[in-house]
């Protein structure tokens, strides 16, 4: 499943509900690609984060082995 900015224009409570559903789907084995320009959103909801710049993958992160600031430093460099 590809989710492109699934929480744009959605309030905080609804965001939590969306990601609860996404987590349950992932637990069933469904592969999910989450596209977002919000670093915390992907950091807290992904097993792997790929940062793209100029149409190419410029860095990859495992949120379990890095901090939110590590990803933000790469994205906002």
BALOBA-1460 file (C-alpha; in Angstrom, 3 decimals):
// residues 77
<rec num="1" residu="x" x="0.000" y="0.000" z="0.000"/>
<rec num="2" residu="x" x="1.319" y="3.455" z="-0.835"/>
<rec num="3" residu="x" x="0.277" y="6.307" z="1.454"/>
<rec num="4" residu="x" x="1.177" y="9.720" z="0.069"/>
<rec num="5" residu="x" x="0.832" y="12.372" z="2.796"/>
<rec num="6" residu="x" x="-2.093" y="10.559" z="4.474"/>
<rec num="7" residu="x" x="-2.448" y="13.087" z="7.296"/>
<rec num="8" residu="x" x="-2.385" y="16.398" z="5.435"/>
<rec num="9" residu="x" x="-5.270" y="18.504" z="6.694"/>
<rec num="10" residu="x" x="-6.154" y="15.999" z="9.419"/>
<rec num="11" residu="x" x="-6.362" y="16.925" z="13.128"/>
<rec num="12" residu="x" x="-4.047" y="15.365" z="15.712"/>
<rec num="13" residu="x" x="-6.651" y="12.896" z="17.032"/>
<rec num="14" residu="x" x="-7.448" y="11.605" z="13.571"/>
<rec num="15" residu="x" x="-3.732" y="11.238" z="12.796"/>
<rec num="16" residu="x" x="-3.337" y="8.852" z="15.715"/>
<rec num="17" residu="x" x="-6.279" y="6.827" z="14.411"/>
<rec num="18" residu="x" x="-4.830" y="6.685" z="10.911"/>
<rec num="19" residu="x" x="-1.471" y="5.425" z="12.164"/>
<rec num="20" residu="x" x="-3.147" y="2.900" z="14.452"/>
<rec num="21" residu="x" x="-4.862" y="1.390" z="11.401"/>
<rec num="22" residu="x" x="-1.603" y="1.514" z="9.414"/>
<rec num="23" residu="x" x="0.253" y="-0.292" z="12.236"/>
<rec num="24" residu="x" x="-2.397" y="-3.026" z="12.366"/>
<rec num="25" residu="x" x="-2.138" y="-3.524" z="8.603"/>
<rec num="26" residu="x" x="1.660" y="-3.728" z="8.826"/>
<rec num="27" residu="x" x="1.352" y="-6.334" z="11.603"/>
<rec num="28" residu="x" x="-0.595" y="-8.546" z="9.191"/>
<rec num="29" residu="x" x="2.381" y="-8.478" z="6.825"/>
<rec num="30" residu="x" x="1.172" y="-5.803" z="4.428"/>
<rec num="31" residu="x" x="4.025" y="-3.738" z="2.973"/>
<rec num="32" residu="x" x="3.416" y="-0.017" z="3.338"/>
<rec num="33" residu="x" x="5.252" y="2.892" z="1.758"/>
<rec num="34" residu="x" x="4.625" y="6.114" z="3.647"/>
<rec num="35" residu="x" x="5.493" y="9.317" z="1.820"/>
<rec num="36" residu="x" x="5.614" y="12.400" z="4.007"/>
<rec num="37" residu="x" x="7.448" y="15.683" z="4.359"/>
<rec num="38" residu="x" x="7.044" y="15.530" z="8.146"/>
<rec num="39" residu="x" x="10.147" y="13.908" z="9.640"/>
<rec num="40" residu="x" x="8.572" y="12.987" z="13.016"/>
<rec num="41" residu="x" x="5.674" y="11.314" z="11.202"/>
<rec num="42" residu="x" x="7.960" y="8.886" z="9.391"/>
<rec num="43" residu="x" x="10.396" y="8.509" z="12.301"/>
<rec num="44" residu="x" x="7.692" y="7.309" z="14.686"/>
<rec num="45" residu="x" x="5.761" y="5.205" z="12.146"/>
<rec num="46" residu="x" x="8.343" y="3.490" z="9.959"/>
<rec num="47" residu="x" x="10.769" y="0.594" z="10.214"/>
<rec num="48" residu="x" x="13.044" y="2.178" z="7.621"/>
<rec num="49" residu="x" x="13.372" y="5.771" z="6.431"/>
<rec num="50" residu="x" x="14.748" y="6.669" z="3.013"/>
<rec num="51" residu="x" x="15.538" y="10.321" z="2.384"/>
<rec num="52" residu="x" x="15.272" y="11.384" z="-1.235"/>
<rec num="53" residu="x" x="16.799" y="14.493" z="-2.767"/>
<rec num="54" residu="x" x="17.073" y="15.371" z="-6.417"/>
<rec num="55" residu="x" x="15.111" y="12.264" z="-7.399"/>
<rec num="56" residu="x" x="17.575" y="9.886" z="-5.728"/>
<rec num="57" residu="x" x="17.879" y="8.180" z="-2.366"/>
<rec num="58" residu="x" x="20.477" y="10.223" z="-0.517"/>
<rec num="59" residu="x" x="20.424" y="8.447" z="2.860"/>
<rec num="60" residu="x" x="18.764" y="5.582" z="4.721"/>
<rec num="61" residu="x" x="17.959" y="5.269" z="8.411"/>
<rec num="62" residu="x" x="16.692" y="2.670" z="10.852"/>
<rec num="63" residu="x" x="14.639" y="4.621" z="13.434"/>
<rec num="64" residu="x" x="15.507" y="2.012" z="16.064"/>
<rec num="65" residu="x" x="19.213" y="2.826" z="15.639"/>
<rec num="66" residu="x" x="19.209" y="6.596" z="15.225"/>
<rec num="67" residu="x" x="17.558" y="9.670" z="16.662"/>
<rec num="68" residu="x" x="14.979" y="11.965" z="15.200"/>
<rec num="69" residu="x" x="17.665" y="14.657" z="15.114"/>
<rec num="70" residu="x" x="19.901" y="12.409" z="12.966"/>
<rec num="71" residu="x" x="17.233" y="12.242" z="10.271"/>
<rec num="72" residu="x" x="16.347" y="15.922" z="10.585"/>
<rec num="73" residu="x" x="20.031" y="16.834" z="10.140"/>
<rec num="74" residu="x" x="20.129" y="14.938" z="6.837"/>
<rec num="75" residu="x" x="16.806" y="16.282" z="5.586"/>
<rec num="76" residu="x" x="17.341" y="19.911" z="6.533"/>
<rec num="77" residu="x" x="21.078" y="20.065" z="5.662"/>
